[in-house]
Amino acid sequence: MDCNLVFEDEIHLNILKKILAETQPHVTINRIHQSGSRFYIGKKLFAFNRASLIKPHIVLADLDRIPCVRILKQKWITFEQSERLFFQVAVREGEAWLLADHKSMSTFLGISLNLLRKEVRQVENIYDPKLLLVNLARRSKRRQIRDGLVPKGSAKIGDLHNTLLSEYIQKQWEIEQARIHSSSLNRFLDKLQVFFTSLERR
């Protein structure tokens, strides 16, 4: 079975690839669509819904500043959702799912596990996961992390934000550990299993 992916950025793509490789190894990726923003996904979701009738679509967006997932879905899904469209939301950003694996992230950042756990008590209550990552990177023992993740000037993320985090996802991020601390990731994984099981039965 193959499917198309719709997502915001490179971090989302690597998260989706890792999840599919580890939890749905029988699924192959047909086409990818990097939207560049949550707003574009919302604008085009109806079109992706129609396209899913031909090929299953997995769509991932960040919640960002929207108060809750229910409000976002009510705003975007104003049509009858196809059973072949899988749409889920990361609370509040994909980076929060990465922070949810405390042990791996502390090793990656070069900070103590206690410090990370102190800053990431409730990962889904973090208002700006990217900013928290930057602030944790400032305290890293690893120069590569400080230089790559801490932004310069007026930038919001470091020059190597996508490169370093993509490598972290591929080599260190443990999905089963992360889902313990992130209910939106846990929900994503549970519903993804139901989604593909349902498709296979048709």
TIROMI-113594 format. One record per residue (C-alpha): residue number from 0; residue in one letter; y, x, z. Coordinates in steps of 0.1 Angstrom, whole numbers. Layout:
+-------+-------+-------+-------+-------+
: lumnu : lumlo :    py :    px :    pz :
+-------+-------+-------+-------+-------+
:   NUM :     a :     Y :     X :     Z :
...
+-------+-------+-------+-------+-------+
//
This chain:
+-------+-------+-------+-------+-------+
: lumnu : lumlo :    py :    px :    pz :
+-------+-------+-------+-------+-------+
:     0 :     m :     0 :     0 :     0 :
:     1 :     d :    35 :    12 :    -7 :
:     2 :     c :    70 :     0 :     3 :
:     3 :     n :   107 :     7 :    -2 :
:     4 :     l :   129 :    21 :    26 :
:     5 :     v :   165 :    11 :    32 :
:     6 :     f :   185 :    30 :    59 :
:     7 :     e :   219 :    44 :    68 :
:     8 :     d :   215 :    82 :    69 :
:     9 :     e :   193 :   112 :    68 :
:    10 :     i :   184 :   107 :   105 :
:    11 :     h :   171 :    72 :    98 :
:    12 :     l :   151 :    85 :    68 :
:    13 :     n :   133 :   112 :    89 :
:    14 :     i :   126 :    87 :   117 :
:    15 :     l :   111 :    62 :    93 :
:    16 :     k :    90 :    89 :    76 :
:    17 :     k :    77 :   102 :   109 :
:    18 :     i :    68 :    67 :   121 :
:    19 :     l :    50 :    57 :    89 :
:    20 :     a :    31 :    90 :    88 :
:    21 :     e :    19 :    87 :   124 :
:    22 :     t :    14 :    49 :   127 :
:    23 :     q :     8 :    37 :    92 :
:    24 :     p :    -8 :    66 :    73 :
:    25 :     h :   -22 :    43 :    46 :
:    26 :     v :    13 :    33 :    36 :
:    27 :     t :    32 :    54 :     9 :
:    28 :     i :    69 :    53 :     3 :
:    29 :     n :    79 :    41 :   -32 :
:    30 :     r :   117 :    42 :   -33 :
:    31 :     i :   144 :    51 :    -7 :
:    32 :     h :   179 :    36 :    -5 :
:    33 :     q :   204 :    55 :    17 :
:    34 :     s :   232 :    31 :    22 :
:    35 :     g :   256 :    54 :    40 :
:    36 :     s :   267 :    26 :    65 :
:    37 :     r :   256 :    -4 :    84 :
:    38 :     f :   282 :   -25 :    66 :
:    39 :     y :   266 :   -19 :    32 :
:    40 :     i :   232 :   -29 :    45 :
:    41 :     g :   246 :   -61 :    59 :
:    42 :     k :   263 :   -68 :    26 :
:    43 :     k :   232 :   -62 :     5 :
:    44 :     l :   205 :   -76 :    29 :
:    45 :     f :   201 :  -108 :     8 :
:    46 :     a :   195 :   -86 :   -23 :
:    47 :     f :   169 :   -65 :    -4 :
:    48 :     n :   153 :   -98 :     8 :
:    49 :     r :   148 :  -109 :   -28 :
:    50 :     a :   136 :   -75 :   -39 :
:    51 :     s :   110 :   -76 :   -12 :
:    52 :     l :    92 :  -103 :   -31 :
:    53 :     i :    83 :   -76 :   -56 :
:    54 :     k :    78 :   -47 :   -32 :
:    55 :     p :    78 :   -48 :     7 :
:    56 :     h :   111 :   -34 :    22 :
:    57 :     i :   116 :   -17 :    55 :
:    58 :     v :   152 :   -19 :    66 :
:    59 :     l :   167 :     0 :    95 :
:    60 :     a :   203 :    -3 :   108 :
:    61 :     d :   222 :     9 :   138 :
:    62 :     l :   236 :   -17 :   163 :
:    63 :     d :   266 :     5 :   169 :
:    64 :     r :   294 :   -15 :   186 :
:    65 :     i :   279 :   -50 :   181 :
:    66 :     p :   272 :   -65 :   216 :
:    67 :     c :   236 :   -73 :   209 :
:    68 :     v :   209 :   -74 :   182 :
:    69 :     r :   208 :  -112 :   182 :
:    70 :     i :   245 :  -114 :   172 :
:    71 :     l :   240 :   -89 :   144 :
:    72 :     k :   209 :  -107 :   130 :
:    73 :     q :   227 :  -141 :   132 :
:    74 :     k :   256 :  -126 :   112 :
:    75 :     w :   235 :  -110 :    86 :
:    76 :     i :   204 :  -132 :    81 :
:    77 :     t :   219 :  -164 :    67 :
:    78 :     f :   190 :  -170 :    44 :
:    79 :     e :   153 :  -176 :    47 :
:    80 :     q :   138 :  -142 :    54 :
:    81 :     s :   109 :  -131 :    33 :
:    82 :     e :    77 :  -122 :    51 :
:    83 :     r :    78 :   -90 :    30 :
:    84 :     l :   112 :   -79 :    45 :
:    85 :     f :   109 :   -59 :    77 :
:    86 :     f :   144 :   -56 :    93 :
:    87 :     q :   150 :   -40 :   127 :
:    88 :     v :   179 :   -25 :   146 :
:    89 :     a :   181 :     7 :   165 :
:    90 :     v :   200 :     3 :   198 :
:    91 :     r :   227 :    16 :   196 :
:    92 :     e :   219 :    44 :   171 :
:    93 :     g :   189 :    62 :   157 :
:    94 :     e :   199 :    92 :   178 :
:    95 :     a :   192 :    71 :   209 :
:    96 :     w :   155 :    69 :   199 :
:    97 :     l :   155 :   107 :   197 :
:    98 :     l :   171 :   111 :   231 :
:    99 :     a :   144 :    87 :   245 :
:   100 :     d :   118 :   115 :   243 :
:   101 :     h :   132 :   133 :   273 :
:   102 :     k :   109 :   163 :   274 :
:   103 :     s :   111 :   172 :   238 :
:   104 :     m :   148 :   166 :   236 :
:   105 :     s :   155 :   188 :   266 :
:   106 :     t :   134 :   216 :   250 :
:   107 :     f :   152 :   212 :   217 :
:   108 :     l :   187 :   212 :   232 :
:   109 :     g :   179 :   241 :   256 :
:   110 :     i :   189 :   222 :   287 :
:   111 :     s :   170 :   213 :   318 :
:   112 :     l :   149 :   182 :   319 :
:   113 :     n :   167 :   170 :   350 :
:   114 :     l :   200 :   172 :   333 :
:   115 :     l :   188 :   152 :   304 :
:   116 :     r :   173 :   125 :   325 :
:   117 :     k :   205 :   123 :   346 :
:   118 :     e :   225 :   117 :   314 :
:   119 :     v :   200 :    94 :   297 :
:   120 :     r :   189 :    71 :   325 :
:   121 :     q :   190 :    40 :   303 :
:   122 :     v :   190 :    51 :   267 :
:   123 :     e :   200 :    17 :   253 :
:   124 :     n :   230 :    15 :   275 :
:   125 :     i :   245 :    47 :   260 :
:   126 :     y :   276 :    35 :   242 :
:   127 :     d :   278 :    65 :   218 :
:   128 :     p :   245 :    84 :   215 :
:   129 :     k :   260 :   109 :   190 :
:   130 :     l :   288 :   118 :   214 :
:   131 :     l :   263 :   122 :   242 :
:   132 :     l :   243 :   146 :   220 :
:   133 :     v :   274 :   166 :   213 :
:   134 :     n :   283 :   168 :   250 :
:   135 :     l :   247 :   179 :   259 :
:   136 :     a :   248 :   205 :   231 :
:   137 :     r :   279 :   220 :   246 :
:   138 :     r :   258 :   229 :   277 :
:   139 :     s :   229 :   244 :   257 :
:   140 :     k :   215 :   278 :   263 :
:   141 :     r :   208 :   281 :   226 :
:   142 :     r :   237 :   293 :   204 :
:   143 :     q :   222 :   277 :   173 :
:   144 :     i :   224 :   243 :   191 :
:   145 :     r :   260 :   249 :   203 :
:   146 :     d :   271 :   261 :   169 :
:   147 :     g :   253 :   235 :   149 :
:   148 :     l :   257 :   203 :   169 :
:   149 :     v :   292 :   207 :   185 :
:   150 :     p :   318 :   195 :   159 :
:   151 :     k :   347 :   216 :   149 :
:   152 :     g :   383 :   203 :   146 :
:   153 :     s :   385 :   165 :   142 :
:   154 :     a :   349 :   161 :   130 :
:   155 :     k :   326 :   137 :   150 :
:   156 :     i :   294 :   157 :   145 :
:   157 :     g :   285 :   193 :   140 :
:   158 :     d :   280 :   210 :   107 :
:   159 :     l :   242 :   211 :   112 :
:   160 :     h :   238 :   177 :   129 :
:   161 :     n :   215 :   163 :   102 :
:   162 :     t :   196 :   195 :    96 :
:   163 :     l :   188 :   203 :   132 :
:   164 :     l :   179 :   168 :   142 :
:   165 :     s :   158 :   163 :   111 :
:   166 :     e :   138 :   194 :   121 :
:   167 :     y :   135 :   181 :   156 :
:   168 :     i :   121 :   148 :   143 :
:   169 :     q :    96 :   165 :   121 :
:   170 :     k :    84 :   191 :   146 :
:   171 :     q :    91 :   180 :   182 :
:   172 :     w :    99 :   143 :   185 :
:   173 :     e :    70 :   124 :   202 :
:   174 :     i :    71 :    87 :   192 :
:   175 :     e :    48 :    75 :   220 :
:   176 :     q :    70 :    92 :   246 :
:   177 :     a :   102 :    79 :   231 :
:   178 :     r :    90 :    43 :   230 :
:   179 :     i :    85 :    43 :   268 :
:   180 :     h :   123 :    47 :   273 :
:   181 :     s :   136 :    27 :   243 :
:   182 :     s :   128 :   -10 :   241 :
:   183 :     s :   142 :   -13 :   206 :
:   184 :     l :   119 :    15 :   194 :
:   185 :     n :    90 :    -1 :   211 :
:   186 :     r :    98 :   -34 :   195 :
:   187 :     f :   102 :   -17 :   161 :
:   188 :     l :    67 :    -1 :   164 :
:   189 :     d :    50 :   -33 :   176 :
:   190 :     k :    65 :   -55 :   149 :
:   191 :     l :    58 :   -29 :   122 :
:   192 :     q :    21 :   -30 :   131 :
:   193 :     v :    22 :   -68 :   129 :
:   194 :     f :    41 :   -66 :    96 :
:   195 :     f :    16 :   -44 :    78 :
:   196 :     t :   -14 :   -62 :    93 :
:   197 :     s :    -1 :   -94 :    80 :
:   198 :     l :     6 :   -80 :    45 :
:   199 :     e :   -30 :   -66 :    43 :
:   200 :     r :   -45 :  -100 :    51 :
:   201 :     r :   -28 :  -117 :    21 :
+-------+-------+-------+-------+-------+
//
